[in-house]
Amino acid sequence: MLEGLQMDVPLMITSLIEHAAKFHRDTPIVARNIEGDIHRYTYAQAGRRTQQLANALIRRGIKPGDRIASLAWNTHRHFEMFYGVSGMGGVLHTVNPRLFVDQLVYLINHAEDRMLFLEAATLPIVEEIAPRLTTVTDYVMMTGRERMPVKTSLAKLLCYEELIEAETDRYEWPQFDERAASTLCYTSGTTGDPKGVVYSHRSAMLASMLVSNMVGLGGKNGSLEVLMPMAPMFHGNAWEFPYVAPMMGCKLVMPGRNYEPDKLYELIEGERVTICCGVPTMWIILTDWLDRTNKQFSTLRLALSSGSAPPRSLVERLEQRYGVELAQAWGMTEALAASHALMKPGSADLTFAQRIDRRLMSGRAMWGVRYRLVDDEERELPQDGVTCGHLRVKAPFIACGYFKGQEDACDSAGFLKTGDIASIDADGHIMLTDRAKDVIKSGGEWISSIVLENLAASHPEVLHAAVIGVAHPRWQERPLLIVVRRQGSRVDATTLRDFLVGKVANFWLPDAVAFVDQMPMTGTGKIHKLTLRQHFADHTLPDVDPSWRENESTADRSRALP
């Protein structure tokens, strides 16, 4: 075979900050500090600081492959770590501060992190877990000397600014194997212990190139796109925004820790943000606040959504009332760029209702990704837009395993087992039916919790809706609708159930509705159904005699099925 005569240059993450510092040197980066004030600087300044950070890590004895943990939010110093740590060969382990203490201890020890970078918001957490951490030798407070804590139980608490100010900004970024690890991110742990996903320089660059096409085509005549990741940096690299922004020369805005809707709106409007990303929960909370305050967006044009299916009412309201297109993609920690969020070319002439139908799908087939649907016996299923099966994916930027082999990630054909149930049509549109663990199996029939949740959430008095399966003596499982009312609402169970009549098959209708003050959330902003299932584990449906549980067994339930 004839070899191509092309340069063999590794795909390195540091090429992004080098490019931005040279050719977009004056483009601003804006971030809200943990303390609430706003920090502004440029790509040129950020580039120099990432080199200083790399020098500081080397001085502390960090070697290629060592893991460095960050327990931090979307700030400019956290952004610098994405380049300073990975660029010198280290692996940035972005730890989710929202996890339980025991989970944090497990993750940091499992990753064998050498250093732990923290902020004022996470200092109390680190002080609590530090005695149980077995590999961390240095703690770094991501702040200046003037904001260092006066008193702390941490024996070796270094100051970030002092650490880098002691170093030169002259550092030649090394070139090494592009398959080397760059960042480590653990799954949200909704079904057990979180599992470690190790991204490489190559995978991060490829995924960022694919995500960037949603940015580069939107600007007109060189107008500046402004990106703000509401997705936290510990959630799949903030959906690659810390890489895409410098790649495309976009202004980058980071919200820090404060995700209150008024603070998000202040940044979106004040910095003239054009593109945001975040899970549907964030958009629900933000639009609910906009509705109550009669505010409008003046520059925001695109809302990227993933993680769970958005309610139809949210997609419609964003476009009709606020002029913002919600583009939904499918992805997960193991597969950050697994589907295309923008609609298929040729969709411009669709009616409004047809466009919303398309946007409610989980994106469409992305170049570079192969898709499979299989049944419970691993038999291939047709991609006809009707048949549902277990979704499997394969690509050069999708995980092939978990850190330290925690669990098999792929099937025998090398496709990632996503845990999702989906259908795919002939044009590549992907429609998630449910997570395999969330689908409700009632009397041998499947009921989609996603469809019921979206319909319930479309009621004007519902803020959040979740559906789980609860045990039933005859049908094995029946759906329970769990609802958070909007502020001031008194909507009742009968009204909500009547609202669903005629929209789904009768056997899909929930047997009961439970109202809660707030939903349990994962660290990435999705409803934590494991917590709901645990809380409602002994819930008895209104038409069921409670005494059936006294002698309940798996065998009894299986015999009761028709």
N, C-alpha and C positions, 0 to 999 in steps of 0.2 A: 504493500500500500504506500502510495506517495505521501510523504509528510508535508504538511503546510509550513511555509516559511514565515511564521509569525512569532513575535517576541513572547517568551514565556515569562510574563510578569505576574506575580501573585496578586490576588485580590486582597488588599489590606484595608482595614477600617480607617487607618490613619491617613490614607489618601484623601478621605473626605474632608477632614479638618485642614489638611494641607491645602487642598483646592480652595476651600472657603476662605481661609486666612489670606491667600494670595489674590484670588480673583473677586472675592466678595468681602474684602477686608473691612469695609465700613458698614456692612449690613448689621443691624443690631440684634442682640439677644436680650430679651427682657424676661426677668423672673421675679416672682414674689418670694421674698425671703420667709423663713419660718416665722420670724417675728412680725411679719406683715408689711414691711416696707418693700419698695420696688428697687431692684438692681438692674442697671443697664450697662452693657458694654458691647464690644464688636467681635466679629469672628477673628480678626487679627489679634485682639487681646486674648480671646479664649484659646487660640492656637498656641500662644506663648505660654500660657498657664498650664496647658496640658503637658507641654514639654518639661516644665518645672516639676510637675507632679510625677512624671516618669522618673526624673532624676532623683526625686525624694524617695520614691519606692525602692529604687536600686540601692540608695544609701541605707535604707532600713533592712537590706538583705533579701528583698523579694526577688525571686528567680522566675524564669518562664515556667508557666504551668501552675504557679502558686495561686490559690484562690484568695481574693480580697472581698470581704463582705461590705455591703452598704445597706444600712437601715435608714432609708431616706426617701424624701418625696421629690417632686419635680422642681428642682432648683438648679441654678447655674453651676454650682459646685458638683452636683450629681452628674450633670451633663459632661463636665470635664473628666469625670472618672470613666465615662464610656470610652474615652480616647487615651487618657494617661495610663490607665491600668491595662487595657487590652493592647495598646500600642507598644508597650515595652515587653509584652509576652505574657503578662499576668491574665488572670481570668476574673472578671467582675461578677460577683455573686450578688444579684439584686434581691434582697430579702424583703418580704412583705411585712410591714409593721403591724398590719391588722390581724395577724395570726395570733393564736393563743401562745402563752409563754412556753408551754411544753413543746409545741410545734417549732417555735423559734430555736429553742435549744437543740432539738433534733436536727433541724436543717443546718445550722451553723456547725455543729459537730460532725454531721454526716458529710458536709462539704469540706471539712478540715480547713476552715478559713484561717489565714495567718493574721490578718488585720481586720478590724471592724471600724468602718466609718459611720458616724452617727450625727444626729442633729439635736437641737434643744427639745424637739417634740418627742424624740425617741430615747433621750437620755434616761428617763426613769425606767424604761423597759430594759435597757442595757444594764443599768445598775442592778436590776433584779436578777437577770439571767447570768451575769458575768461569772459568779462563783461556779456555775455549772458548765461553762465553756472550756473545753479541754485543749484546744489548739490555738486560740487567739492569744497573741503576745502583745499587741499594741492596739490601743483605741484612739481614734482620731475624731475630734469634734469639728464638724464642718462649719466653721465660723471664724471670725477674727478674734484677736486677743481681747477686745473690749466686751465681747459677748460670751467669753468663756465662763463657765459656772464657778462661783466663788467656792463652793464646797461640793465634793463628789466622793463617792466610795470607790471610784475607779482609780486604781493605783497608777496606771500609765496612760493618762489622758493627754494626748497631743493636740495642738492647735493647727488646724488645716492651713490657715494663712501663714503662720510662722513656719510650718513645714515646707511650703513651696517657696516662700520668700527667701529662704536660705539657699535656694538652688538657682543655677543659671537656666536661662530659657534656650540654651543651645543644646540640642539633643537630636541626633540623627536617628530617625525612626528605623528600627531594624526590619529587614525583609526576611521572612521565614515562611514555612509551609502554610499556605492559605487555609488548610484544613485544621490548623491549630485552633484550640478553643479560644473564644473571645469573651463570652458571657455565659453565666449559669443561672437558669431561672427554674424554680420549682413550680409544679402544677398547684392549683388552689386547694387540693386535698379534700374535695367534696365527697369522695368515696373511700377515704382512708388516708394513710400517710402521703404527703406530697411527694411527687417523683421529680427527680432532677433532669432537666432538658439542657443539654450542652450545645450552644450555638457556636459556629465557627466563623472566622473572618469571611470565608467564602460564602457560607449560607446567608450571613447578614448582608453582604454586598448584593447577592443575587436577589434576595427578598426586597431589599430597598430599591433596587432598580425597577422591580415590578410595581411596587407601591408608588414610585415616583411618577408613573404615567398619569396618575389621578391629579397630580399637582401641575406638571409641566404644560398640560394642554388647556388649563383653565385661564391663565393670564392672557391679557390682550395688550399687544404692542409693548411688551416689556414691563407691564404693571407688576408690582411686587406682591407675590402671594405671601400671606402671613399665616403660619401654622401654629396651632396651640394644641398640644396633646393633653386632653383631660384624662386619657388612659394613663395610669401611673407608670413610672419608669420601671417599677418592679413587676409590671404586667406585660410580659412579652416585649421588652425593650420599648415600651410606650408605642407599640405598633410601628416601630422603626422610624418614628418621627425624628429622634435625635440624629439619625443618619440621613434621612431624606432631606431635611431642611438644609444642611450644609452642602449636600450633593447638588441641590437645585438652586442654591443661593437665596433661600427664602428666609425672611425674618422669622425667628423662633420665639414664641412666648410660652412661658411655663408658669402654671398657677401655684406653685409651692404646695402647701398642705391644705390651704383653705378652699374647700369645694362648696362653700355656701353659694347659692345661686346668685346673690347680689355681687359677690366678689368675682365670680366667673364672668358675669355680665360686664362688670367694670373693666376687666382686662379685654374682653372681646371687643367692646366698643372703644375703649381708650386706645388700644393698640391696633385697631382696625383689622381684626382677625378675619380671614376669609375661609379657612378650613379648620375644623375641629374634629377630634376623634374621641369616642367614649362609648361605653355600654349603654343600652337603652334606658336603664335606670337613671343615669345622669341627665339624659334628654327629657325624661318624664318630669323629673324634679325641676329642671330649668324652665321648661315650658309652662309648668304649673305656676311657677313664680311669675313668669311673664304675663300669663293670663290674669293673675291677681293684681299686678302692678301696672298693667296697660303699657308695658315697654315693647319696643321693637328693635330688631337688628338693622343696622345700616350697611354693614359690609359682609357679614357672614353669608356665604353662598352654599357651602357643602358641609354636611354633618355625616361623618363616617361612623358607622355603627356595627358592632359585632358582639359576640359573647352570648347573646340570647336573642330571640326573635322580638322585634319591636311591635307594639300594638298598631293596628291599622290606623286608629284614631290619631296616634302620635305622628305617623308619616304624613297623613293628610293635613293635620294642623300645622306642622312645620312648614309645609309648602304653601298652603292657602293663606295662613294668617301671618307667617313670618318670612315667606319668600326663600326658604332654605330647603334645598334638596337633601333628603336623607338617603344615603347610599349604603346598603347593607352588604357586608361580605361575610363569608364563613371562615373561621379560623379557630385555632386553639394554641395553647402554649407550644405544643409539638409541631405545629404547622401554621406559621405566622402569615404566610401569603398563599392561602390555599384556594381562594376563589377571587374573581374580579368583582369589584363593587359597582363599577359604572355599567349602565345599561348597554345592551348590544347595539352597535351602529344600525341605524334604520328604525329606531324606536321613537323618533321625534314626532311622528304623525299619530301616535297612539292617543286615545282619549285619556283624560285625567284618571279615570277609574282603572283603565288598562295599565297606565304607568305605575299606579300604586300597587296593582297586582304584581307587577314585575319587581318593584322595590321590596315587596314583602318576601320575595324569594331570597335565599341565602347567597346571593351573588350568582355568578355564572363561571363556567370553566375557564381557568387561568392557563395561559401558555406555560408550558413546562411541567404541569401537573397531570398525572394520569389518575383516573377515577375508576373504582370498582364498586359494584353493589353485590352483596352475597346474602344468602339466606342463613338460617341457623346451622345448616349442615355444610356451610362454606361453598355452596353451589352458586355459580355466576347467575345474576339476574339481569333482565333487560333494562336498558336506560331509555324507557319510553314515556317518562313523565308521569306514570301511573304506579308502576310497581315500586314498592318500598323495600329496602333492605339495609343491611349493615354497610355503612359508608367506609371505604378504604381509599387511601391516597398514597401516591408515590411521587417524589420530586427531589432534585438535588439540594433543596433547602428545607426538607422535612426530616424530622428526627427518625433515626433508625433504631434507637435504643434509649435507655435511661441511664443516668449516672450511676456507676457501680453496679449495673445490671439489676436494678431494683425489680424489674418486671419485664417480660417480653413485650416489646412495643409493636412488632410486625407479625403478619401472618406468614405462611410458608412461601408465598410468592413475593415477599419483601414489601408488601403494602402496609402502611401504618393503620392499625386498628383504632379508629377514631372514637368508637363508642356511641356514634350517632346513627340514627335511623333516618334515611333520606330517600328521595327519588330524584332522578336526573332526566331531563327531557332531551330531545334530539338536538336542540340548540345549546345545550350545556347549562341550562338553568337548573340550579340546585335548590331543592326544597327540603329542609329538615322537617321531619315528622316529629321527632322527639330524640332525647337521649335514650339509649337502650335501657338505662337504669330508671328512667322516668316514665316510660310508656306504661299505660295502665292496661292490664290484661283482664278483661271482664268476660267471664263465660266463654273463653276461648277467642274473643274478639279484641283487637287493639283499639284503644282510645287515646288520641293524641292530647297530651296535657298542653302542648304549645297552642293548638287551635283553640282550646277552651280558654286558656289564659288570655289570648289576644282578643277573643270575643268579649270576655268579661271586662277587660281593660278598656274596651271601646265605650262602655257605659260612662256617661259624663260625670257620675259621682264616684267613680272608682279610680284611686290613685295607683295602687299596685294589686296584681292578682297572681295567685299561684294555684296550681292544681296538683294534688298528690293522690295516690291510690291508698285506700284504707281497706282493711280486711273485711270480708263479707262471707257469711257461712255458706251461701249458695253459689255466688258468682266469683268467688275468690277475691276479687278486688272491685271496688267501686270508686268513682271520682269524688273527692272532697274539694270544694272551691274555698280558698282562703283569701280574704280581701282586706286591704287597707282603704278605708274611705277617704275621699278628699276632705279637706278642711271644711267644717260646717255641714257635712252631709249626714243624713240619717237613713240612707237607703237600707232596706232590709232584705232578708234572704229570699222571701217570696218574689219581691220585685226583680231581683237579679236573676233568679231561676226563670221567671216568666220572660225576661229579656232575651234569654238564650233559646227559648222555644221557637222552633221553625228554622233556626240557623244551623243546627246540627241534628243528626239522627237522635231519636228519643232516648235510645239506650246510652247515648253519650252524656245526657244531662246529669249534672252533679246531684248526688243524693242529698247533699247538705251544703250549707254555706257557713263558714266560720269567720268571724271578724276579729282582727288583731290590730293593735295600735301601730305596729311597725313590723316590717319583714326582716328576718335574719338575713344578713348579706355576707357573701364571701369577701375576701380581701380585694377582689377585682370588680366588685360592684354588682355581682349577680346574686339572685335569690338563692339562699343556701337551703336546698331542699332536704338535705340530710338532716338538718336541724328540725325542719318542719315535720319530717317523717318520724323523728324521735319524739317530738312534742305531742304529735297526734297518734302515736303508736297504739294507744288503747282507746281511741275514739270510737264510740258506738253510733252507728247511723240510726236515724229516727225510726226506721221501720224494722229494726233488728232487736230481738230479745237479748239483753245483755248476758243472760245466763249461758249463751252458747259458748262463750269464751272459757268457761270453767273446765270443760273437757276437750278444749280445742287441741288439735294436732294437725300436722301437715297431711297425714293420711286422711283425717276426717274431712279436711277442706277439699282434697282432690276427689274424694268420693262424692262430694256434694255438687261437683261441676256437672252440667248437663252433658 
